[in-house]
Amino acid sequence: MPGQTYYADGIKFPATQVPNSDVNVLDDYEEGAWTPVLKFGATAQTITGHTCSYTRIGNIVFISGMIKWAAAGGSGAVSIEGLPFASASTSTVIVMAGCAAGKITATDHLFYNIDSGTTVLHLANQAGDIFDTSMVAGIITVMGHYRV
């Protein structure tokens, strides 16, 4: 086809995105790692290990991660900062969560919500935000996607 460039090793995007207003043009693809900051209220927890990655395709970001921390400190709602891109300002997004430690039970349906225009996940269940009193040292996971 005229105007198309084909490569033997796949589609190549420029190092810096060239935004295109045509809804039929895929103008962004990226893979990488993100560094989480686990907080109880305003207090950052000491992370002893993490594996967090993302794939961005257009305006959708797929994230996954495992965060391990040693001792709990501080007080307040549990959040994770450091998503690779700010969420869209038009909607709140929900991604799946898991927790291998604490007073959270297997019957809790855990999820994260993302405030519009931020890079912060808030851990919650059906009753609302989950607070530090439900958490002890352990592992927390995240997997899902959101719009940017």
Buried (B, 14 or more C-beta within 10 A) or exposed (E): EEEEEEEEEEEEEEEEEEEEEEEEEEBBBEEEEBEBBBBBBEEBBEBEEBEBEBBBEEEEBBBBBBBBBEEBEEEBBBBBBBBBBBBBEEEEBEBBBEBEBBEBEEEBEBBBBBBEEBBBBBBBBEEEBBBBEBBBBBBBBBBBBBBB
